[in-house]
Amino acid sequence: MEYTTVVLPVAVTAAAETPDDVRGENALAVVLPVAAAAAAANLATAFVVSAVASASETTTDTTQVHKDVGGDDSIGVQHFKTVHQNQHQQGALESIMASTRVSLERATCIESLDQLITKLSTMSDRSSGISPGFDCIGNALPWNQIGVFPQYETLDSVNATRGIIPLPSPESALELFELIKFAWQTRLDYEACNTTESYCSCIGNWRPNQNILKQICNQVLEQVMAREASACLRAQPDITRMWNEAYSHDTCPLPDTMDCLYIDSLIRLLTNETYLDSYIQAALAATSTIDVSICYLFYTDPKAKYILLDLLPYVAARGVKVRVLFELAIIESQCLQMPLDTSSIDREAPLHLPEGSPPYARGAKQFRSATELVREFFNLTSGMNIEARYWFARDKACGYRIKNHGKCHIFDGNSKNGKVNGKVIAGGSNVAPRLGSLDTDFVIQGEIAGMYSAYFDSMWTAMTPNDGGLAGSISENEEKKECEDEQLFITCNKGQWESVMEPDTITGHKSKILFLPSTPSSSGEDVILRCVLGAINSASESIYMCMGHFNVSEAVSQAFKQATDRGVKVYVISNSFHSCDLRTGQLDLIRSLKRMLTVAPKVQLFVAAVKDGKVPPFLHSKYLVVDSRWACSGSWNMWMRSAFYEMEAEVFVQSESFAADLEGKFTRECEQFCIPVKIVDECNQFLPKGCAICEGFGPFFDV
């Protein structure tokens, strides 16, 4: 089956004189089978909506926005005016990162961090880096518009050379470590203080088994990655009102109006225990292609290491073409954490493989950072039938960086004899679910795999340098690596892997499924949220929602109010600082929950928290079920970042059986790990006092 991209128009509030005044760069692009394209055109009127005006339509000077996480002007952002492709300078930075050890012990952390800061500050050239770093506004490098994503721009230099890990400049690294030092010192002051009431929970409240300094470092980096996007939004006048009005009831299509876009496919919910077996089965059954899109990469996760260093090279040696798309911002942030001495806290869970699987060999190696893991991946796969690229883009109108958060693994997504019967493993997990986390992943099979594959192809093409160079590709004169390393590859004999190879057809629920990716930008259009709101507005009986990263916009609160007024039972599971590894959204989250309970007090809210003396696991699940027959799940989080900053990949599923599986998961995890929060004031036990770490994304929930 062939696929095409259907463009559904979006009018822009500040720029459009009438609803017919449509700007193409703010349109919704949906990957659909050609056969469904005509039907989709008839639905265009359902998508003529009012989106937030693009920053290009405002007079905001985005080069002047204030982006200092610490709030101290003396640690302001140093913009690059010229950044050269200086691999020698990059090598010097990586050498310092690799050779320096920053202690995570309280007695020595500041002293050892100062030593790293001194090394960086004395480098002869601190301005050069292949990547501009997390701050791209005002960057003077030659950015190119991406044809398939007209709202984005990219740099050819990032993917111009195979096997290179593009790093930001030493100046960027220096500023980040100054911010980390400030946050660490705040934590040490907290520990030494007799009265801690004035400190935010981001500084004070952490799990007993966590290394707090490492966690605080993560929070600072997460805040820095998104600060330009957030600052741009704060600089736009009246954006909160405009954005909420853009998602009014009549602009959100009901599921029934989109019925013609759904495709018959099979789907099955995966658990942490069944995920790896299903992944191995799908990989070994693949005959032509495997495409992988990764956001976060955890270098101590044995499942992730096994997939990247053992399983994928094995299937590539058997002739399967493998493509891996990394999110560069995450690789950069994890490289900058390389100096942290985590040897005393890194713990790996045992890995259990089904009989007949390729052995756990190279993946068993220990790494100090995700950068070392990626470097090992490049070295191992050089000359093999494996290509790798980085996703690197910025918003064309505003100039801030756009992050690819859509995670998926596509097996044989290409068409064979006019038909697609491939498989996709997707959901909330990155490479694989982590030990001690609650996630929602699934395997699907059928024509829907072709929709995933077509979208992956568009992202892959977008990262092709204009000069035709292919990062990670094999040149015509380069001999492909054969299956010679007995420590890495078992003999390519079908009998040795037949026992774990999945049958042609998975065991799953026959369902109607729509795959819908999002392309966030400064216009604020979130097609996934729009369709979710349509589903909420259509509810007649019940709504179950669980979101790993979450804030409730005014549009969602009003939709919940209208639903409960109709007699619909609405159940919501939310994170708290007890169950979330990311503090940057907690202030927005709890403020928005208070507003939700004010607007829609009949919503039954449950918060993951300490229960019966037990700390809850990391809640990362993302799903919503309406009337026990419609559901959505994937990488999408219901928060403002998904509209402006993070690309997502979601499936909408019409299936009573799949909906029942998700409702059962909701009930079990609610009973085990959550406590009811019935009134507004009960939210205050989870409300941070506010600090640089939990500063909100944009002004949407400021008080």
C-alpha positions as CSV (number, residue, x, y, z in Angstrom):
1,M,0.0,0.0,0.0
2,E,1.2,3.5,-0.8
3,Y,1.1,6.4,1.6
4,T,0.8,10.1,1.2
5,T,0.9,13.2,3.5
6,V,-2.5,14.8,3.8
7,V,-2.4,18.5,4.7
8,L,-5.4,19.7,6.8
9,P,-5.5,23.5,7.0
10,V,-5.1,25.6,10.1
11,A,-6.0,29.3,10.3
12,V,-3.9,31.6,12.5
13,T,-5.7,33.8,15.0
14,A,-3.6,36.9,14.7
15,A,-2.9,36.6,11.0
16,A,-6.2,35.3,9.5
17,E,-8.9,37.7,8.4
18,T,-11.4,34.9,7.9
19,P,-11.4,31.1,8.6
20,D,-10.5,30.6,4.9
21,D,-7.3,32.6,5.3
22,V,-4.9,29.6,5.8
23,R,-1.2,29.6,6.2
24,G,0.4,26.4,4.9
25,E,3.3,26.3,7.4
26,N,0.8,26.0,10.2
27,A,-1.2,23.2,8.6
28,L,-1.6,19.7,10.1
29,A,0.2,17.0,8.2
30,V,-1.2,13.5,8.6
31,V,0.4,10.4,7.1
32,L,-2.3,8.3,5.5
33,P,-2.8,5.6,2.9
34,V,-3.5,7.0,-0.5
35,A,-6.9,5.4,-0.5
36,A,-7.9,7.3,2.6
37,A,-6.6,10.7,1.4
38,A,-9.8,11.6,-0.5
39,A,-11.9,10.9,2.5
40,A,-9.6,12.9,4.7
41,A,-10.0,15.9,2.4
42,N,-13.7,15.9,3.3
43,L,-12.8,16.3,6.9
44,A,-10.7,19.4,6.3
45,T,-13.4,21.7,7.7
46,A,-13.2,19.9,11.0
47,F,-9.6,21.0,11.3
48,V,-10.0,24.6,10.3
49,V,-9.1,25.9,13.7
50,S,-7.5,29.0,15.3
51,A,-4.0,28.3,16.4
52,V,-1.7,30.6,18.4
53,A,0.0,33.2,16.2
54,S,3.4,32.2,15.1
55,A,6.3,34.2,16.6
56,S,7.1,35.4,13.2
57,E,3.8,37.4,13.3
58,T,4.8,39.2,16.5
59,T,7.3,41.9,17.1
60,T,9.1,40.0,19.8
61,D,12.9,40.2,19.4
62,T,13.7,36.6,20.4
63,T,17.5,37.3,20.4
64,Q,16.9,39.3,23.6
65,V,14.9,36.9,25.7
66,H,16.3,36.1,29.1
67,K,17.2,32.4,29.5
68,D,19.3,32.2,32.6
69,V,18.1,29.2,34.7
70,G,19.7,30.4,37.9
71,G,18.1,33.8,37.7
72,D,21.5,35.5,38.0
73,D,22.3,37.8,35.1
74,S,26.1,37.1,35.6
75,I,25.5,33.6,34.3
76,G,23.6,34.7,31.2
77,V,23.5,32.7,28.0
78,Q,26.5,33.2,25.7
79,H,25.3,33.3,22.1
80,F,27.5,32.0,19.4
81,K,28.0,34.3,16.4
82,T,30.2,31.9,14.5
83,V,30.7,28.2,15.1
84,H,33.1,26.2,12.9
85,Q,33.2,22.5,12.2
86,N,36.3,22.1,14.3
87,Q,36.7,18.4,15.1
88,H,40.0,19.0,16.8
89,Q,38.4,21.4,19.3
90,Q,35.5,19.0,19.8
91,G,38.0,16.2,20.5
92,A,39.6,18.4,23.2
93,L,36.3,19.0,24.9
94,E,35.4,15.3,24.8
95,S,38.9,14.5,26.2
96,I,38.3,16.8,29.1
97,M,34.9,15.3,29.7
98,A,36.3,11.8,29.6
99,S,39.4,12.4,31.7
100,T,37.9,14.4,34.5
101,R,36.1,12.9,37.5
102,V,33.5,15.0,39.3
103,S,32.7,13.6,42.7
104,L,29.1,13.0,43.8
105,E,30.2,12.9,47.4
106,R,29.0,15.9,49.4
107,A,32.4,16.6,51.0
108,T,34.2,16.8,47.6
109,C,31.7,17.6,44.9
110,I,32.1,21.4,44.8
111,E,35.9,21.2,44.8
112,S,36.1,18.6,42.0
113,L,33.5,20.5,40.0
114,D,35.6,23.7,40.3
115,Q,38.5,21.7,38.8
116,L,36.5,20.9,35.8
117,I,35.3,24.5,35.5
118,T,38.9,25.7,35.6
119,K,39.9,23.3,32.8
120,L,37.1,24.5,30.6
121,S,37.8,28.1,31.3
122,T,41.5,27.8,30.3
123,M,40.8,26.2,26.9
124,S,42.4,28.3,24.2
125,D,39.2,28.3,22.0
126,R,36.0,28.1,24.0
127,S,33.6,29.2,21.2
128,S,33.8,26.4,18.7
129,G,31.6,23.3,18.5
130,I,30.0,21.2,15.8
131,S,26.6,21.6,17.5
132,P,25.3,25.1,18.5
133,G,24.2,23.5,21.8
134,F,20.8,23.9,23.4
135,D,20.6,27.7,22.6
136,C,20.0,28.2,18.8
137,I,18.4,31.7,18.7
138,G,20.6,34.2,17.0
139,N,23.0,31.5,15.8
140,A,24.8,32.7,12.6
141,L,25.5,29.3,11.0
142,P,23.9,28.5,7.7
143,W,20.5,26.9,8.7
144,N,18.5,25.2,5.9
145,Q,14.7,24.9,5.7
146,I,13.5,21.3,5.8
147,G,11.3,20.6,2.8
148,V,9.1,18.0,4.5
149,F,8.9,20.0,7.7
150,P,8.6,23.6,6.5
151,Q,8.2,24.9,10.0
152,Y,11.7,23.7,10.9
153,E,15.4,24.4,10.0
154,T,18.4,22.2,10.4
155,L,22.3,22.3,10.1
156,D,23.9,20.1,7.5
157,S,27.1,20.0,9.7
158,V,25.4,17.8,12.3
159,N,25.0,14.8,10.0
160,A,27.8,15.6,7.6
161,T,30.4,13.2,9.0
162,R,29.7,9.6,9.8
163,G,30.5,8.4,13.3
164,I,30.9,11.9,14.8
165,I,29.1,12.8,18.0
166,P,28.5,16.6,17.6
167,L,29.1,18.4,20.8
168,P,28.4,22.0,21.8
169,S,31.2,24.5,22.5
170,P,33.3,24.5,25.7
171,E,31.7,27.8,26.5
172,S,28.3,26.2,26.6
173,A,29.6,23.4,28.8
174,L,31.2,25.9,31.1
175,E,27.9,27.8,31.6
176,L,26.1,24.6,32.3
177,F,28.5,23.5,35.0
178,E,28.3,26.9,36.6
179,L,24.5,26.4,36.9
180,I,25.0,22.9,38.3
181,K,27.4,24.2,40.9
182,F,24.9,26.8,42.0
183,A,22.2,24.1,42.3
184,W,24.5,21.8,44.2
185,Q,25.6,24.5,46.6
186,T,21.9,25.2,47.3
187,R,21.4,21.6,48.2
188,L,24.4,21.6,50.5
189,D,23.1,24.7,52.2
190,Y,19.8,23.0,52.6
191,E,21.5,20.0,54.4
192,A,23.4,22.4,56.7
193,C,20.4,24.5,57.5
194,N,18.4,24.0,60.7
195,T,15.2,25.3,59.2
196,T,14.5,24.0,55.7
197,E,11.0,25.4,55.2
198,S,12.2,28.0,52.8
199,Y,13.6,25.5,50.3
200,C,11.7,24.1,47.4
201,S,11.0,20.3,47.3
202,C,13.2,20.2,44.2
203,I,16.1,20.7,46.5
204,G,14.9,18.9,49.6
205,N,12.6,16.0,48.7
206,W,14.2,13.0,47.0
207,R,14.0,9.3,47.4
208,P,16.3,7.7,50.0
209,N,18.0,5.5,47.4
210,Q,18.7,8.3,44.9
211,N,22.0,10.1,44.5
212,I,20.6,13.6,45.0
213,L,23.5,15.5,43.3
214,K,23.1,13.4,40.2
215,Q,19.4,14.0,40.1
216,I,19.8,17.7,40.5
217,C,22.3,17.7,37.7
218,N,19.7,16.0,35.5
219,Q,17.1,18.6,36.4
220,V,19.3,21.5,35.5
221,L,20.1,20.1,32.1
222,E,16.5,19.4,31.4
223,Q,15.6,23.0,32.3
224,V,18.4,24.3,30.1
225,M,17.3,22.2,27.1
226,A,13.9,23.8,27.1
227,R,14.7,27.3,28.3
228,E,14.8,29.1,24.9
229,A,11.4,27.7,23.9
230,S,10.0,28.7,27.3
231,A,11.5,32.2,27.1
232,C,10.1,32.8,23.6
233,L,6.6,31.9,24.8
234,R,6.9,34.2,27.8
235,A,7.9,37.0,25.5
236,Q,4.6,36.7,23.5
237,P,1.8,38.9,24.9
238,D,-1.5,37.3,25.9
239,I,-0.4,33.8,24.7
240,T,-2.2,31.9,27.4
241,R,-5.6,33.2,26.5
242,M,-5.0,32.9,22.8
243,W,-3.7,29.3,23.0
244,N,-6.6,28.1,25.2
245,E,-9.2,29.7,23.0
246,A,-7.6,27.9,20.0
247,Y,-8.8,24.6,21.5
248,S,-12.4,25.5,21.9
249,H,-15.0,22.7,21.8
250,D,-16.0,23.3,18.1
251,T,-12.4,23.1,16.8
252,C,-11.8,19.6,18.1
253,P,-13.0,16.7,15.8
254,L,-15.0,14.0,17.4
255,P,-13.7,10.4,16.9
256,D,-16.7,9.5,14.7
257,T,-15.9,12.2,12.2
258,M,-12.4,10.6,11.6
259,D,-13.6,7.1,11.3
260,C,-12.5,6.8,7.7
261,L,-8.9,7.4,8.7
262,Y,-8.6,4.3,10.9
263,I,-7.0,1.2,9.6
264,D,-7.6,-2.4,10.6
265,S,-4.5,-3.7,12.5
266,L,-3.7,-5.9,15.5
267,I,-2.5,-4.5,18.8
268,R,-1.3,-6.0,22.1
269,L,-0.3,-4.3,25.3
270,L,3.2,-5.1,26.5
271,T,4.5,-5.3,30.1
272,N,8.0,-4.8,31.4
273,E,8.3,-8.6,31.5
274,T,7.2,-9.3,28.0
275,Y,8.7,-6.3,26.2
276,L,12.2,-7.6,25.5
277,D,10.9,-11.1,24.3
278,S,8.5,-9.4,21.9
279,Y,11.3,-7.1,20.7
280,I,13.6,-10.0,20.0
281,Q,10.9,-12.0,18.3
282,A,10.0,-9.1,16.0
283,A,13.7,-8.3,15.2
284,L,14.5,-11.9,14.4
285,A,11.4,-12.2,12.2
286,A,12.3,-9.1,10.2
287,T,13.4,-9.8,6.7
288,S,14.1,-6.3,5.2
289,T,14.2,-3.3,7.5
290,I,14.3,-2.2,11.1
291,D,13.9,1.6,11.8
292,V,14.4,2.9,15.3
293,S,13.7,6.4,16.7
294,I,15.2,7.0,20.1
295,C,14.9,10.0,22.5
296,Y,16.5,9.2,25.8
297,L,19.3,6.6,26.0
298,F,20.2,5.1,29.4
299,Y,23.8,3.7,29.3
300,T,23.3,1.5,32.3
301,D,20.2,-0.2,31.0
302,P,21.1,-3.8,30.0
303,K,18.0,-4.1,27.7
304,A,19.0,-0.9,25.8
305,K,22.6,-2.0,25.5
306,Y,21.6,-5.5,24.3
307,I,19.3,-4.2,21.6
308,L,21.9,-1.6,20.3
309,L,25.1,-3.6,20.6
310,D,24.0,-7.2,20.2
311,L,20.6,-7.7,18.7
312,L,20.5,-5.0,15.9
313,P,24.1,-5.8,14.7
314,Y,23.1,-9.5,14.6
315,V,20.1,-8.9,12.4
316,A,22.0,-6.5,10.2
317,A,24.6,-9.1,9.6
318,R,21.8,-11.4,8.4
319,G,21.0,-8.8,5.7
320,V,18.3,-6.6,7.4
321,K,18.8,-2.9,6.8
322,V,18.8,-1.0,10.1
323,R,18.4,2.7,10.6
324,V,18.7,4.5,14.0
325,L,17.6,8.1,14.6
326,F,19.0,9.6,17.8
327,E,17.8,12.8,19.4
328,L,21.0,14.9,19.5
329,A,20.0,17.2,22.4
330,I,19.8,14.1,24.7
331,I,23.2,12.8,23.5
332,E,24.7,16.2,24.2
333,S,23.2,16.5,27.6
334,Q,24.4,13.0,28.6
335,C,27.8,13.7,27.2
336,L,28.1,16.7,29.5
337,Q,27.3,14.4,32.4
338,M,30.3,12.2,31.5
339,P,32.6,13.6,34.2
340,L,30.2,12.7,37.0
341,D,31.6,9.8,38.9
342,T,28.6,7.4,39.0
343,S,30.7,4.3,39.8
344,S,29.2,4.0,43.3
345,I,25.6,4.4,42.2
346,D,25.3,2.6,38.8
347,R,23.5,-0.7,39.2
348,E,22.4,-2.9,36.4
349,A,19.6,-5.4,36.7
350,P,20.2,-9.0,35.4
351,L,19.2,-9.6,31.8
352,H,17.2,-12.8,31.0
353,L,16.9,-13.7,27.4
354,P,14.7,-16.3,25.8
355,E,16.4,-19.5,24.6
356,G,17.9,-19.1,21.2
357,S,18.4,-15.3,21.3
358,P,21.7,-13.8,20.2
359,P,24.0,-13.7,23.2
360,Y,24.4,-10.8,25.6
361,A,28.0,-10.0,24.7
362,R,29.0,-6.5,23.7
363,G,26.1,-5.1,25.6
364,A,27.5,-6.4,28.8
365,K,30.3,-3.8,28.6
366,Q,30.1,-1.0,31.3
367,F,30.0,2.6,30.1
368,R,30.4,5.9,31.9
369,S,27.9,7.8,29.7
370,A,25.5,7.5,26.9
371,T,28.2,9.1,24.7
372,E,30.5,6.2,25.3
373,L,27.6,3.8,24.5
374,V,26.9,5.7,21.2
375,R,30.6,5.7,20.4
376,E,30.7,1.9,20.9
377,F,27.7,1.6,18.6
378,F,29.4,3.5,15.9
379,N,32.7,1.6,16.2
380,L,30.9,-1.7,16.2
381,T,28.6,-1.1,13.3
382,S,31.1,0.7,11.0
383,G,30.9,-1.0,7.6
384,M,27.7,-2.9,8.6
385,N,24.2,-2.6,7.1
386,I,23.4,0.0,9.8
387,E,23.0,3.8,9.4
388,A,22.6,6.3,12.2
389,R,21.6,10.0,12.1
390,Y,20.8,12.7,14.6
391,W,17.5,14.6,14.8
392,F,18.5,18.2,15.0
393,A,16.1,21.0,14.2
394,R,14.9,24.4,15.3
395,D,11.7,26.3,15.0
396,K,11.9,28.4,11.8
397,A,9.9,31.4,13.2
398,C,11.4,31.7,16.7
399,G,14.7,29.9,16.4
400,Y,14.5,27.6,19.4
401,R,15.4,24.0,19.3
402,I,12.7,21.3,18.6
403,K,13.1,18.0,20.3
404,N,12.0,14.6,18.9
405,H,10.3,12.7,21.7
406,G,8.5,10.2,19.4
407,K,9.9,6.7,20.2
408,C,9.2,3.8,17.9
409,H,10.7,0.6,16.6
410,I,9.5,-0.4,13.1
411,F,10.0,-3.9,11.7
412,D,9.4,-4.5,8.0
413,G,7.4,-1.3,7.7
414,N,7.9,-1.2,3.9
415,S,5.5,-2.5,1.4
416,K,5.8,-6.0,-0.1
417,N,3.7,-6.8,-3.1
418,G,1.6,-3.8,-2.4
419,K,0.9,-4.8,1.2
420,V,2.4,-4.0,4.6
421,N,2.2,-6.5,7.4
422,G,5.1,-5.3,9.5
423,K,5.2,-4.7,13.2
424,V,5.8,-1.7,15.4
425,I,6.8,-1.6,19.1
426,A,6.1,1.8,20.5
427,G,4.7,3.7,23.6
428,G,6.4,5.5,26.4
429,S,9.6,3.6,26.7
430,N,12.7,4.8,24.8
431,V,14.8,1.7,23.8
432,A,13.2,-0.5,26.4
433,P,11.2,0.0,29.7
434,R,13.5,0.6,32.7
435,L,13.6,-1.4,35.8
436,G,11.2,0.0,38.5
437,S,9.2,2.1,36.1
438,L,5.5,2.0,35.1
439,D,5.2,2.5,31.4
440,T,2.7,1.8,28.6
441,D,4.1,0.0,25.5
442,F,2.4,-2.0,22.8
443,V,3.1,-4.1,19.7
444,I,1.0,-3.6,16.6
445,Q,0.9,-5.3,13.3
446,G,-0.6,-4.5,9.9
447,E,-1.0,-1.6,7.6
448,I,-0.4,0.8,10.5
449,A,3.3,-0.1,10.3
450,G,3.4,1.5,6.9
451,M,2.2,4.8,8.4
452,Y,4.9,4.7,11.0
453,S,7.4,3.8,8.3
454,A,6.4,6.7,6.1
455,Y,6.7,9.1,8.9
456,F,10.1,7.8,9.9
457,D,11.2,8.1,6.3
458,S,10.2,11.8,6.3
459,M,12.3,12.4,9.5
460,W,15.2,10.5,8.1
461,T,15.1,12.4,4.8
462,A,14.9,15.7,6.7
463,M,18.2,14.9,8.3
464,T,20.0,14.2,5.0
465,P,22.6,16.9,4.3
466,N,21.9,19.0,1.2
467,D,25.3,17.9,-0.3
468,G,24.1,14.3,-0.3
469,G,26.4,13.1,2.5
470,L,24.9,10.4,4.6
471,A,26.0,10.1,8.2
472,G,26.5,6.5,9.1
473,S,26.0,5.2,5.6
474,I,28.2,2.7,3.8
475,S,30.0,3.9,0.7
476,E,30.0,1.9,-2.5
477,N,33.6,1.0,-2.0
478,E,33.3,0.0,1.7
479,E,32.9,-3.7,2.3
480,K,30.1,-4.7,4.5
481,K,31.0,-6.4,7.8
482,E,30.2,-10.1,7.7
483,C,29.3,-12.3,10.6
484,E,32.8,-13.1,11.7
485,D,32.9,-12.2,15.4
486,E,31.8,-15.3,17.2
487,Q,31.6,-13.4,20.5
488,L,29.1,-11.1,19.0
489,F,27.1,-13.1,16.4
490,I,25.9,-16.7,16.6
491,T,26.1,-18.6,13.4
492,C,23.4,-17.4,11.0
493,N,21.5,-20.6,11.2
494,K,17.7,-20.4,11.3
495,G,17.5,-23.3,13.8
496,Q,19.3,-21.4,16.5
497,W,16.8,-18.5,16.6
498,E,13.6,-20.2,15.4
499,S,12.5,-20.9,18.9
500,V,12.2,-17.1,19.7
501,M,11.0,-15.9,16.3
502,E,7.5,-14.5,16.4
503,P,4.9,-16.0,14.1
504,D,3.8,-14.0,11.0
505,T,0.8,-12.8,12.9
506,I,1.0,-11.6,16.5
507,T,-1.6,-12.5,19.2
508,G,-3.5,-9.3,19.7
509,H,-6.8,-7.4,19.5
510,K,-8.1,-6.8,16.0
511,S,-8.7,-3.1,16.1
512,K,-9.1,0.1,14.0
513,I,-6.0,2.2,14.5
514,L,-5.0,5.7,13.5
515,F,-1.3,6.7,13.7
516,L,-0.9,10.5,14.3
517,P,2.4,12.2,14.8
518,S,2.7,15.8,15.9
519,T,5.0,18.6,14.6
520,P,5.0,21.2,17.4
521,S,6.2,24.7,16.7
522,S,5.8,28.3,17.9
523,S,2.3,28.2,16.3
524,G,1.3,26.0,19.3
525,E,-0.7,23.5,17.3
526,D,-0.9,20.1,18.9
527,V,-3.0,17.8,16.6
528,I,-2.9,15.0,19.2
529,L,-4.4,17.2,22.0
530,R,-7.0,18.5,19.5
531,C,-8.1,14.9,18.8
532,V,-8.0,13.9,22.5
533,L,-10.2,16.8,23.4
534,G,-12.6,15.7,20.7
535,A,-12.7,12.3,22.3
536,I,-13.3,13.8,25.8
537,N,-16.1,15.9,24.3
538,S,-17.7,12.8,22.9
539,A,-17.7,10.8,26.1
540,S,-21.0,9.5,27.4
541,E,-20.0,7.1,30.2
542,S,-16.4,7.2,31.4
543,I,-12.9,8.6,30.9
544,Y,-9.7,7.1,32.3
545,M,-6.5,9.1,31.9
546,C,-3.0,8.5,33.1
547,M,-0.1,10.8,32.1
548,G,3.5,10.5,33.0
549,H,4.3,14.2,32.4
550,F,1.2,16.3,32.7
551,N,-0.4,19.7,33.1
552,V,-4.1,20.3,32.6
553,S,-4.8,23.2,30.3
554,E,-7.9,25.4,30.7
555,A,-9.3,23.7,27.6
556,V,-9.0,20.3,29.2
557,S,-10.4,21.4,32.6
558,Q,-13.4,22.9,30.8
559,A,-13.9,19.7,28.8
560,F,-13.7,17.6,32.0
561,K,-16.3,19.9,33.6
562,Q,-18.7,19.5,30.6
563,A,-18.2,15.7,30.7
564,T,-18.9,15.4,34.4
565,D,-21.9,17.7,34.0
566,R,-23.2,15.1,31.4
567,G,-22.8,12.4,34.0
568,V,-19.5,11.0,32.7
569,K,-17.2,9.4,35.3
570,V,-13.7,11.0,34.9
571,Y,-10.8,9.3,36.6
572,V,-7.2,10.8,36.4
573,I,-3.9,9.4,37.6
574,S,-1.2,12.1,38.0
575,N,2.5,12.1,39.0
576,S,4.0,13.9,42.0
577,F,7.5,14.5,43.1
578,H,7.4,11.0,44.7
579,S,7.0,9.2,41.4
580,C,8.5,11.5,38.7
581,D,12.1,11.7,37.6
582,L,11.6,15.2,36.1
583,R,10.9,18.1,38.4
584,T,10.8,20.7,35.7
585,G,7.1,20.3,35.2
586,Q,5.9,19.8,38.8
587,L,5.0,23.4,39.6
588,D,2.9,23.7,36.4
589,L,1.4,20.2,37.1
590,I,0.1,20.9,40.7
591,R,-1.1,24.4,39.9
592,S,-3.0,23.0,37.0
593,L,-4.5,20.2,39.1
594,K,-5.8,22.7,41.6
595,R,-7.4,24.7,38.8
596,M,-8.9,21.4,37.4
597,L,-10.5,20.5,40.7
598,T,-11.8,24.1,41.0
599,V,-13.4,24.0,37.5
600,A,-14.4,20.3,37.5
601,P,-14.7,19.2,41.2
602,K,-16.4,15.9,40.2
603,V,-13.2,14.6,38.6
604,Q,-11.8,11.7,40.6
605,L,-8.1,12.5,40.9
606,F,-5.5,10.0,42.2
607,V,-1.9,11.0,42.7
608,A,1.1,8.6,42.8
609,A,2.6,9.1,46.2
610,V,3.9,7.3,49.3
611,K,1.2,4.7,50.3
612,D,1.3,2.4,53.2
613,G,5.0,3.5,53.8
614,K,6.0,2.5,50.2
615,V,7.5,4.9,47.7
616,P,5.8,4.5,44.3
617,P,7.7,3.5,41.2
618,F,8.5,6.0,38.4
619,L,5.2,6.7,36.7
620,H,5.8,7.1,32.9
621,S,2.6,5.7,31.4
622,K,0.7,7.8,28.9
623,Y,-2.8,6.8,27.9
624,L,-6.5,7.8,27.8
625,V,-9.6,5.6,27.5
626,V,-13.1,6.9,26.6
627,D,-16.3,4.9,27.0
628,S,-14.4,1.6,27.3
629,R,-14.0,1.4,23.5
630,W,-11.7,4.2,22.4
631,A,-8.1,4.7,23.6
632,C,-4.9,6.6,22.8
633,S,-1.4,5.8,23.8
634,G,2.2,6.5,22.6
635,S,4.9,9.0,23.5
636,W,2.6,12.0,23.9
637,N,2.4,13.8,27.2
638,M,-0.5,16.1,27.9
639,W,1.6,19.2,28.7
640,M,2.5,22.4,26.9
641,R,5.8,21.1,25.6
642,S,3.9,18.8,23.3
643,A,2.3,21.9,21.6
644,F,5.5,24.0,21.2
645,Y,8.6,21.9,21.7
646,E,8.4,18.1,21.7
647,M,7.5,16.0,18.6
648,E,5.3,13.0,19.5
649,A,3.9,9.8,18.0
650,E,0.5,8.5,19.1
651,V,-2.0,5.9,18.1
652,F,-5.7,6.2,18.5
653,V,-7.4,2.8,18.9
654,Q,-11.0,1.7,18.5
655,S,-11.1,-1.6,20.4
656,E,-13.1,-2.6,23.4
657,S,-10.5,-5.3,24.3
658,F,-7.6,-2.9,24.2
659,A,-9.5,-0.4,26.1
660,A,-10.3,-3.0,28.8
661,D,-6.6,-3.9,29.1
662,L,-5.8,-0.2,29.7
663,E,-8.6,0.2,32.2
664,G,-7.4,-2.9,34.1
665,K,-3.9,-1.4,34.2
666,F,-5.3,1.9,35.5
667,T,-7.2,0.1,38.3
668,R,-4.3,-2.0,39.4
669,E,-1.8,0.8,39.5
670,C,-4.2,3.2,41.1
671,E,-4.9,0.7,43.9
672,Q,-1.2,-0.1,44.4
673,F,0.5,3.3,44.2
674,C,-1.9,6.2,44.3
675,I,-3.9,8.1,46.9
676,P,-7.1,10.0,46.3
677,V,-7.0,13.8,46.2
678,K,-10.6,15.0,46.6
679,I,-10.3,18.8,47.1
680,V,-8.2,21.6,45.9
681,D,-6.3,22.2,49.2
682,E,-5.1,18.5,49.3
683,C,-3.0,19.3,46.2
684,N,-0.8,21.6,48.3
685,Q,1.1,18.6,49.9
686,F,2.6,18.1,46.4
687,L,3.1,21.8,45.4
688,P,6.7,22.9,45.1
689,K,7.5,26.3,46.6
690,G,9.1,27.2,43.2
691,C,12.7,27.5,42.2
692,A,14.9,27.6,39.0
693,I,14.6,23.8,38.6
694,C,10.8,23.7,38.5
695,E,10.2,27.0,36.8
696,G,7.2,26.6,34.5
697,F,7.4,26.1,30.7
698,G,6.0,29.4,29.4
699,P,3.6,31.6,31.3
700,F,0.6,29.2,31.1
701,F,0.3,28.4,34.8
702,D,1.9,31.4,36.4
703,V,0.0,32.9,39.4
